[in-house]
Structures are given as C-alpha cells and as structure tokens.
Amino acid sequence: MSQWSHGDDFGAPVSEENWGGGGASFAAADDTGFAATNGDNGENHEGNGDRACFNCGQTCHIKAECPEPRPEGSGDRACFNCGQTGHMKSECPEPRAERVLDGPCRTCGEEGHRSNECTGAKKIDRSHLPDMSIEEAWDAIVKAVAEEDLFDVKEAIQVYLKSSPETTYAELEKAFRAQSLNLYLIAVTRELPPTFTNMDLQGNMEKKYTVTYRFQWAPPRPRDRETWPKDADENMERLADAGEATDRGKSKCKNCDEIGHIAKACPQEKVEKENPNLIKCFNCDGEGHRVRDCPIPRVDKFACKNCGQGGHKASECTEPRSAENVECRKCNEMGHFSRDCPSAPADAGICRNCGGEGHMAKDCTEPRQFKCRNCDEYGHVSKECPKPRDITRVKCNNCDQMGHYKSRCPNPPKEAEIAPDADFGGDGFATETVTEEKAEGSGEAAWGAASFTVTAGGW
C-alpha cells in the first residue's frame, strides 16, 4: 500500500512503496513538512552544508549572499531583455524591449493589445449566477424590493441581465416606474478616484454619472441635493450615460500620477521625492528614530485626564480635580478655575439666587428663585405668567428677528444646514442640528428655539 505524505516516513529512504515520504534521500526533515536540504533547518535558512556557492565556490553562503563580485561572462543564462549572455536584465545596456503578447486582454478578452491600452467594453462574467427565465428573475427582483434587501436586489438584477444582457439602466427604471416598485435607479454626479470609472451593464466604461440604488426618490442628506437630478426626466437622460463605479484595471504611476503604466516603465524623468525614507516617531513626533528607540517615556493615551494615571477615566477619578491644564473662563489664563479667579470683580462671589455672598447659585441652600421671561418678576415661570404675552420678546426661528413667530414670518423658509462640527455616526451620515419652534401655545419653548438633533440616515 502506498504511504503518500505519511509524517512518520519523513527522512526514510526512497522506495516504490514510500514515494513522497517527505524526506526522500535526505538525512533529516524540518518542521515545515519538507526535508531539510543540505543542512538547512527549514526555519531561518542558516547553514549551507556541503553545498558550494555558485559564484565563488565557497560553502559558507549561497550565491544571493555572496560578497565576491560576479565574474564577467559567468553563467549561461541569457538576458531577458536582449537575449545575450553575460549580464542580467537589470544590467542590460539595451533599451527595454516590449514583451511579446501571448494571450488575450484581461479587460475585454480580445487579443492584440494589453489591458492598459484597452478601450473596449469590459467582459462581464455572470457564469456563477443561477440560470433563470426572465419572468423568474423579475419575480426575484420584486421579492427583494419588498424585503428592502439591497444586496438581494443587485444580485437579482444581475440574474435578470444574464437572461437579457442588452437591458439598460433606463429600461429597468421605466419598468420599475410602470409597475410602481419602490426601487429607483438614480444617476448622480460623483467624483471618483483616478483608478475608478463608471461602467454600465454592458461593460462600457468612462460613463459620466454614477448609478445608485434607492428605495425612495428623495436624497437622503441635504448635501446630496446638488448631485441629485431635478426630476424624473433629467434622471432618464442621465441614465443613458451612467454606470456603477468599478476599477479600471489599469495601473497608476507613482512617478507622474498618470494612468496606464507603473513607475518602473514611466517614460518621464524620475521625480526625486523629499525624504522618501524619513523615519518619524509617533510618540514624540520627532524625526530620526522610531517609537521603540524614543528617549521620552511612552504616553498613555487612555490615561485619566485628571491625575494622569491609567486604569480609570476622569469621571471615575478619586483625586481632587486638577487645574493644571484648565483655562479660566473669566480671564482666559491657565492654572485655575473661574470660581478661584484672582482677576474676577469684587462681586464675583455673590449668589444670583439669594443675593448672599460666599457661594454661587449652584451651591445655594435657599429655594430656587424662578424669574419669568415675560414680565421679569420672580416666583413663577413664563408659562404660568398671569400677564399678556409680550410679543416683542419672541424670537423667530426662521429669520432670527424679534417680534413674531416662525409661522407668521414674512421671509421665505430657511432650509436646514449641516453644522460645520456635525458629528458623523457609525453609518457614515452626519448628525444635523436643526431647531424647531414650538407652536404659539403656552410653554417655555414659546420663548425660544428648542434645539434637538436629527440624524439624516440612509437605509
């Protein structure tokens, strides 16, 4: 019985019943499952055994590590560029010869040109998709739309295209609208990386617009309105010159930043970059050394902001609050809190609640005094004020002017804008801060804008 690749036969002599035993005709086997050749231990390739260097003939190293110069005319291997012996391709003095084309283009599948020079339509392989009739594929699209599963929608469309490969985006969009499906193929303007382009369903590249799949017509974010088509007619015009973002399949040169070749074959003169091998430390931001060699102690980025110790947060710190890196809100100086500011006015210690000295309103032990924003009297709030509403104190949330509500504002409505410091959540969409005025009815919110956050989300 043949014992192919049995681990216990490693190092055994070759025989008809032990073919490929792992260590055939060698003395020992390494830990990689293959025989250690001439003293090589299989791990660090140290030791050359009795094997001599092909360059100088010594046995302490291999040819790739040989310190001796290579003899002239040594070796019978021909240069891969000019075909002559005596040198390698990297040392060839002749101009670089073009490689003979011996296969089809990787992009279009045709012969006679390289993929970097291809201008034809990309060959799309849908052989891995199941075979369905047009009716069955369309039913799969309808089912995926009803479940609002975008992945299944795209896959079902590809199955449909396998049965009807000439179908375009515009024809699909017309069919969706005719059957009132909640799926929209919307062509938007989008800037793509240089190595990407828009490709339609037939493989034609360099399309102007990018197709997005949506379950509703309206743009998901206010910033998308600029890229969105104005109406359905404009969308149909865009779909005629639209496609999905895909890789061009062409290389980008790091020397001239052009598409179609790599830096090794760049026809332009090599551009010397500033400090290409600059070493920078990420601990002290210094140059010339790495983090492991940094003389400055390693900074714990997760340490407590109050005491500087690790293992807890500032909110859990038991040490008194440190004012070392605190900026005073009164004098804008560092090193003390505003309540301890030496530059504060003499009446800075007067309580705004009871009028006493020596403490602030938040530390006051007296009952809280409420001041009405309608009549400026104490003892009640504006929603409990017995006096008529003072319209001059009402601020409009549309034009920011006093004297009227948003519902009676004579100016056109103001669109919500994303704040410059808007927070982006895990779904990649901004958290937009807007304001909404409460109705003219009673309540504290009638005297100002009640702020809240609305997350403009996707699916």
N, C-alpha and C positions, 0 to 999 in steps of 0.2 A: 504493500500500500504506500502510495506517495505521501511524504510528510512535508508538504509545502508550507514554508514560513513558520514551522514549529519553533517556539522560542528555545526549547531545550536542545536544539540541534545547532545553535549558534556556535561557530568555531569547529564544527565537525568536518571531516574530510568529505570531498565531493564524491557522490556515488549516484547510481541510477535511481535509487530509492530516496535520496536526500537532496534532490535538486532545489536550489534556492534556500537551503537551510539557514541562511543568514550570515554565515561566516566561512563560506566555501574557500578552502585553500589558504585561509589566514589563521593566525595564531590566536587572536582574541577578538571579542565583539564589544562594541561600545554600547552606551546606554541609549542610543537612538534607534536600535534595532538593526543596525548595519555593521558590518565588520570594520574594525579599526585597521586602516591600511598603513602598513609600514610604520608603526609606532604612533600614529595619530590617535589620540584618545577620544575623538568624537565630540569633545566639548569646546576646547579652546584652540584646537588645531596646532598645538605645540609639539615639537619633535618631528623630525623628518625621517627618522630611521636610517636605513641604508640608501635611501633614495637621493640621488645627486641632483643638484640644481642644473636646469637645462641651459643656464647661461655661463656659469663659471666652473661647474663640475664639482663643487663642494657639497657636503652633505648636511650642513648645519642650517640650511634655509631653503626656501623654494624660489623659483625664478622671479615671482612677483615681488619678493622682498630682497632680491639680490642687490648689494651695494656696488658691484662692479659694473662698469659701462658695457653696453651691449656691443659685441664685436660687429664690425662692418660686414655686411653681406651674410650675416648669420641667419640660418633658418631658410626653409624653402617655401614658407607661406607667402603668397602674393598679396600685395596691397589691394584692399577692397575698392580703392578709388581708381587707380591707373592700371592695376594688374601686374605690376612689376614687383620683383623681389628685392629685399634689402632694406625695406622700411615698412612702417605701418601706415594706416590710413591717416592717423592724426599727424604724421610727419611728412605726408605726401606734398611735394612741391607743386604738383599739377593742380589746375583748377578743379573744383568739385564737380564730379560727373553726375549727371542726372540718372537716377535709378530707373531701370527698365520696368515698365508697367507690366505686371504679370497677373493681374486679377481685376475684378470689377470694382467700380467705385463704391465706397461704403455708404454713400448717401442715396444715390439713385439706382445703384445696381448695374449701371451700364459700364462698358469697357471703353478705354481710350483716354481717360483722364483721371486725375487724382480728386479726392474728396475736397481738398482745399480749393480746387479750381471749379468745382461743380456748381452749375447754375440751374440745373433741372429740378424737377419735383422730387421730394424725398419719398423713398419707397416705404410705405407703411405696412407692417406685418400684423395682420389680425388673425393669423392661423391658430393662435392659442385660445381664441374665443369660441364659444359653442355655436354650432350651426342651427339657425332658426329661420323660419319663414318671416316675411316682412310683417305679417299680422301678429305672429307670436312676439317678435321683437318690439313691436309698437305697444302691445299689451304690457310687456315688461317695463317700458318707459312710463306708461300710465300708472302702474303699480308703484314704481319708485317715486314718482311725483306725489302720489297720495300719501306715502310714508315720509315725504320730505327728506329722503336719504340721498344726498348729493353724490356720494360715491357710486351708489347703485344707478343713479340717473346717468352718469357719464359712461358707466360700463354698458348699460342697456343701449345707449346711443351708439356706442362702438359696435355692438352686436347688430344693431339695425343697419349700420353702414357696411358691415360685412355682406349683408344681403343686397344692399343698394348702395354701392360705393360712390356713385355720382351725386348723391344727395348733398346739398349745400346748406350752410347755416341759414340763409334766407328762406329756403324751402322748409326747413324744420320750424323756424319761427312762425311762418304762415300757418303751418299745420297745428302748432300749439295754440295759436290765437283762434283758429277755426273751431277747435274742439274745447276752447276755454280752459286749457290746462294752466295751472299756476306755476308754469316754468317759463322763464324769459331768457332768451339769448341776447344779451346787451353788449354792444360794441362800444368800448370806452377808449379814450386816449390814455396811454400809459408809457412811461419811459422805461425801456428795458436795458439791461447790461449789454455791453458790446458783443458778447459771445452768445446772446439770445436773439431770437427773432420770432415773429408771429407766423404760424403755419396753419393753413386751412385744412379741411377734412380730406382733401385730395393730395396733400403733401406739398402744395405750392407755398413757398416761403416769401419773406420780405413784404408781408401784409402790413397795412398802415395801422389798423385798430386791433385791440385785444378783446377777445370774446370772454365774457363772464357769465356764469350760470347763476340765475337768481330765482327765488320763489316769490318775489314781488318786484314791481316796476320801480318803485321809489328808491333813490340812492340811500344806502344805509347810514351815511355820515354827511354832514353839511359840506365837508371839503370835497366830496365826490361829485358835487353838482357841476363843477367846472368840467369834469371829464365825461359826464353823462350826456346822452343825446337828448335834445329838447322834446322830441315827440317820437311816435312810432314810425312815422315816415322817414325821419332822419336816421333812425336806428336801422331800418331796412336798407338804406343807402350805404350805411357804414358796414353792414354785414357782408356786402358784396366785396369788400376789400378788408376783411378781418380774419383773424385766426387766433389760435391759442399759443401762448408763449412756450417756446421749445429751444433746445440747444441747437446752435448752428452746426455743430460737428466740426468746427474749424478752430484752429489754434490761434491764440493771441500772442504776439511777440512782446516780450518784456523789455526789448530794447527800443523799439519805435512805437509800440502800442497799436500796431496795425493788425488786422485780421488776415489770416491766410498763411502764416508761417510762424516759426519759432525763432527765438533769439539766435540759435546756432546757425540758422540759414538766412539771417537778416541781411539784405543787400546794402543796408546803410551802415555808416561807420558806427562802431560800438561807442555807446554813451557811457562815460565813467560816472558812476553814482557816488554820492558823498558818503563816506564811511560805510561801505557795504557790510563790513564785519564788526561794526560797533557793538561792544558789549555794554549793557546797561543793567544796573542793579535795580530790582523792583522794591527793595527795602528802603533805600535812601535816595533813589533816583539819581545816583551818581553813575559815572561812566568809568570804564576800565576794569570793572570787576563784577562778579556775579553775586547773587544773594548768599550763596554758601560761603563766600570769602568776605562778606561785608563786615567791617570792624564795628559798626553800630549795632547795638542789640536789636534783635528782631521785634518788630512792633506787632502787638496782638490787636488785630482789627476788631475783634469781638469782645474786647475787654470792656469793663464798666466805664462809662464816660465820666463818672463822678470821682471814683477812687483809683481808677486805672488797673484794678485787679481783675483777673479772669474768673469765670465760673458763675457770674450773675450779671444782670442788667442794671442800669442806673435806677430803674423804678423799684428794684428789689434791694438796693444798697442800704446797708445799716449805718454807714458812716454819715456824719453831717454833710450837708450839701456844700460842695467846694465852689468858691467864687473865682478860682484861678483863671478860667477861660470864659468868664461871664462878662458880657458888655452891659453896662448900666444904661437903662432906658431914659434916664434924665440927663446925664452929662456925656453919654456915649464913651465913657472911659472903661478900661478893663480892670478887673480885680475886685469888684464889689457889686452888690445887688442895689437896685434902685431904692429899696427901703432904708439902706445904710449909706446912701449917697451923701458925701460931705458937702457937695455943692448945691444941695437942694435948698429951696427957700425956707424961711423960718417956720411957716405954717404948714410945712410938708407933713407934719405928724398929726394933723387934725383929722378926726374921723368924719367922713362925709355922711354917715348915717345919724350919729347922735351929736356931732359937733364937739366931742371931747378930744383931749389931747393924749398923746402917748400910744395910740394904736390906730390901725386902719379899719376901713369899713368891714373887710372880710373877717377881722378878728373881734368885731364889736359884739358885746354880750347883750345889748339892748335889742328889742324887737325891731325888725327891719321896717324902715320908713319908705313907703311907696310914693312916688311922685307921678302925678298924672301928666301925660304928654299933651293933653288937650287944654287944661286950664292951669297947669304948673302948680297945683295945690297938692299937699301931702295927705295921705290917708286912703287913697284909692288909686286905681289904675284907669287908663283911658276908656276901657270897655265898660266901666262902672260909673263913668263921669255923668253927673246929672245935667250938665250944661250942654247946649247945642254943639254939634261937631264944627270945629274950626277948620274950614276947607283950605285955609292958607297954609296949614301945616302938613297937608297931604302932598306927598311926592309921587309924581307919575313914574311908573317903571318903564315907560316907553321912551319918553324924551328927557327924563331926569329933571323936569321942571316942577315947581311947586304950584299948587292951586287947583289941581284937577286929578282925577283918576285915570288909569290906563284905558278904561272902557270909553272915556269921553275925550281922549287925546285927539287933537286935530291933526297931528302929524301921522305919516304913514307908519305902519307897524314895523318894528325893528326885528330883524332876523337874529336868531341865537348864534353866537360865535363861540368857537372853542377857545378857551383861555390859553395864553402862552404857556402857562405852567400846568396845563392839563395833565392829569395822571393817566398813564396807559396801563390798562389792566392786562391780565394774562391772555385775553383773547385778541390783543393787538389793537383794540379800539380805544379811543380817548374817552375819558370821563369828562363830559362837558358841563360846565357850571352855568346854569341859567337862573333867572329869577321869575317868579310868578306872583302877581298881585292878588291878594285875596279880594273877594268881591266887596262891594261897597257896604256890606253888612258890618255889624259891630265886631269888635275884636282888636287885639293888639296888632295883628298883621295888617289892619287897615291903615296903619300909620307908617308903614314902610314895606320894604320888599322882603318877603320870607325866602331866604336862599335855600336851595336844595340841589342835589346833584342828580343828573340823569345820565346813565351810561348808554351811549349810542352803540348798540351792539350789532353783531352780524346775525348768524343763524342761532 
